[in-house]
Amino acid sequence: MHKLETQIEIDAPVERVWALLTDFPSHSRWNPFVRSIEGTLGVGHSLKVFIQPPGANGMQFQPIVLAVEPNRELRWKGKLFLPGLFDGEHYFQLESKPEGGLTFRHGEIFSGMLVPLFRRSLDNATKQGFIAMNEALKREAEKP
């Protein structure tokens, strides 16, 4: 198992950040990492997601939505070929701050036999993709 987690402070209402995150057609406009998401936002539904880490080839997969808690969490789990080979449970968490704004956590828990082979790429390109998405989400959410 291997876990990546990033976070960023966003000075915007949690509802605005959630709306951006769940407006799937808009991702191609603002998101440099998750280039597209298609499908129905609901637990148990399958999505079609295309990611492209910086300096790496893009990858399309079809994760299953595990959690949808409006203004709090979106979580899905995808796999490479067969379950147990290379699985990833991706999450976006929004934590409101009493003084306003929020902490946005973006991470993934990787498991499966192939994880050790991809660890360097995960810690480099994939993590940089998470950070780039976080920064883009912040810019988009904080626009006047």
TAWO-V496627 format. One record per residue. N is the residue number from 1. RES is the residue in three letters. SS is DSSP state (2 for helix, 1 for strand, 0 for the rest). D_LAST is the distance of its C-alpha to the last C-alpha in Angstrom with 1 decimal. Layout:
# TAWO-V496627
n=N res=RES ss=SS d_last=D_LAST
n=N res=RES ss=SS d_last=D_LAST
This chain:
# TAWO-V496627
n=1 res=MET ss=0 d_last=40.8
n=2 res=HIS ss=1 d_last=37.9
n=3 res=LYS ss=1 d_last=34.4
n=4 res=LEU ss=1 d_last=31.2
n=5 res=GLU ss=1 d_last=28.3
n=6 res=THR ss=1 d_last=25.0
n=7 res=GLN ss=1 d_last=22.2
n=8 res=ILE ss=1 d_last=18.8
n=9 res=GLU ss=1 d_last=16.8
n=10 res=ILE ss=1 d_last=13.3
n=11 res=ASP ss=0 d_last=11.2
n=12 res=ALA ss=0 d_last=9.8
n=13 res=PRO ss=0 d_last=12.0
n=14 res=VAL ss=2 d_last=15.0
n=15 res=GLU ss=2 d_last=14.9
n=16 res=ARG ss=2 d_last=11.7
n=17 res=VAL ss=2 d_last=13.3
n=18 res=TRP ss=2 d_last=16.6
n=19 res=ALA ss=2 d_last=15.4
n=20 res=LEU ss=2 d_last=14.3
n=21 res=LEU ss=2 d_last=17.5
n=22 res=THR ss=2 d_last=19.7
n=23 res=ASP ss=0 d_last=18.4
n=24 res=PHE ss=2 d_last=21.2
n=25 res=PRO ss=2 d_last=21.0
n=26 res=SER ss=2 d_last=17.5
n=27 res=HIS ss=2 d_last=18.9
n=28 res=SER ss=2 d_last=20.5
n=29 res=ARG ss=2 d_last=17.3
n=30 res=TRP ss=2 d_last=15.5
n=31 res=ASN ss=0 d_last=18.3
n=32 res=PRO ss=0 d_last=20.9
n=33 res=PHE ss=0 d_last=23.3
n=34 res=VAL ss=1 d_last=23.6
n=35 res=ARG ss=1 d_last=23.7
n=36 res=SER ss=1 d_last=24.6
n=37 res=ILE ss=1 d_last=25.5
n=38 res=GLU ss=1 d_last=27.6
n=39 res=GLY ss=0 d_last=29.3
n=40 res=THR ss=0 d_last=29.1
n=41 res=LEU ss=0 d_last=27.2
n=42 res=GLY ss=0 d_last=30.1
n=43 res=VAL ss=0 d_last=32.5
n=44 res=GLY ss=0 d_last=35.4
n=45 res=HIS ss=0 d_last=33.8
n=46 res=SER ss=1 d_last=33.9
n=47 res=LEU ss=0 d_last=30.9
n=48 res=LYS ss=1 d_last=31.1
n=49 res=VAL ss=1 d_last=28.9
n=50 res=PHE ss=1 d_last=28.8
n=51 res=ILE ss=1 d_last=27.8
n=52 res=GLN ss=0 d_last=28.1
n=53 res=PRO ss=0 d_last=28.2
n=54 res=PRO ss=0 d_last=27.9
n=55 res=GLY ss=0 d_last=31.2
n=56 res=ALA ss=0 d_last=32.7
n=57 res=ASN ss=0 d_last=33.7
n=58 res=GLY ss=0 d_last=31.7
n=59 res=MET ss=1 d_last=33.2
n=60 res=GLN ss=1 d_last=33.1
n=61 res=PHE ss=1 d_last=34.1
n=62 res=GLN ss=0 d_last=34.3
n=63 res=PRO ss=0 d_last=33.5
n=64 res=ILE ss=1 d_last=34.2
n=65 res=VAL ss=1 d_last=31.5
n=66 res=LEU ss=1 d_last=32.7
n=67 res=ALA ss=1 d_last=30.1
n=68 res=VAL ss=1 d_last=27.2
n=69 res=GLU ss=1 d_last=26.0
n=70 res=PRO ss=0 d_last=22.8
n=71 res=ASN ss=0 d_last=20.1
n=72 res=ARG ss=0 d_last=22.7
n=73 res=GLU ss=1 d_last=24.5
n=74 res=LEU ss=1 d_last=25.1
n=75 res=ARG ss=1 d_last=28.4
n=76 res=TRP ss=1 d_last=30.6
n=77 res=LYS ss=1 d_last=33.9
n=78 res=GLY ss=1 d_last=35.1
n=79 res=LYS ss=1 d_last=38.3
n=80 res=LEU ss=0 d_last=39.9
n=81 res=PHE ss=0 d_last=42.9
n=82 res=LEU ss=0 d_last=44.7
n=83 res=PRO ss=0 d_last=43.6
n=84 res=GLY ss=0 d_last=44.6
n=85 res=LEU ss=0 d_last=44.4
n=86 res=PHE ss=0 d_last=40.7
n=87 res=ASP ss=1 d_last=38.5
n=88 res=GLY ss=1 d_last=34.9
n=89 res=GLU ss=1 d_last=33.1
n=90 res=HIS ss=1 d_last=29.4
n=91 res=TYR ss=1 d_last=27.0
n=92 res=PHE ss=1 d_last=23.3
n=93 res=GLN ss=1 d_last=23.1
n=94 res=LEU ss=1 d_last=20.3
n=95 res=GLU ss=1 d_last=21.4
n=96 res=SER ss=1 d_last=19.5
n=97 res=LYS ss=0 d_last=19.9
n=98 res=PRO ss=0 d_last=21.2
n=99 res=GLU ss=0 d_last=19.0
n=100 res=GLY ss=0 d_last=15.8
n=101 res=GLY ss=0 d_last=14.2
n=102 res=LEU ss=1 d_last=16.8
n=103 res=THR ss=1 d_last=19.2
n=104 res=PHE ss=1 d_last=19.2
n=105 res=ARG ss=1 d_last=22.8
n=106 res=HIS ss=1 d_last=23.8
n=107 res=GLY ss=1 d_last=27.5
n=108 res=GLU ss=1 d_last=30.6
n=109 res=ILE ss=1 d_last=34.2
n=110 res=PHE ss=1 d_last=36.7
n=111 res=SER ss=1 d_last=40.3
n=112 res=GLY ss=0 d_last=43.3
n=113 res=MET ss=0 d_last=46.1
n=114 res=LEU ss=0 d_last=44.1
n=115 res=VAL ss=2 d_last=41.4
n=116 res=PRO ss=2 d_last=43.4
n=117 res=LEU ss=2 d_last=43.6
n=118 res=PHE ss=2 d_last=39.8
n=119 res=ARG ss=2 d_last=38.9
n=120 res=ARG ss=2 d_last=38.3
n=121 res=SER ss=2 d_last=36.0
n=122 res=LEU ss=2 d_last=34.1
n=123 res=ASP ss=2 d_last=33.7
n=124 res=ASN ss=2 d_last=32.6
n=125 res=ALA ss=2 d_last=30.9
n=126 res=THR ss=2 d_last=29.9
n=127 res=LYS ss=2 d_last=28.4
n=128 res=GLN ss=2 d_last=26.5
n=129 res=GLY ss=2 d_last=25.2
n=130 res=PHE ss=2 d_last=23.9
n=131 res=ILE ss=2 d_last=22.2
n=132 res=ALA ss=2 d_last=20.6
n=133 res=MET ss=2 d_last=19.3
n=134 res=ASN ss=2 d_last=18.0
n=135 res=GLU ss=2 d_last=16.1
n=136 res=ALA ss=2 d_last=14.7
n=137 res=LEU ss=2 d_last=13.7
n=138 res=LYS ss=2 d_last=12.0
n=139 res=ARG ss=2 d_last=10.0
n=140 res=GLU ss=2 d_last=9.1
n=141 res=ALA ss=2 d_last=8.5
n=142 res=GLU ss=0 d_last=6.3
n=143 res=LYS ss=0 d_last=3.8
n=144 res=PRO ss=0 d_last=0.0
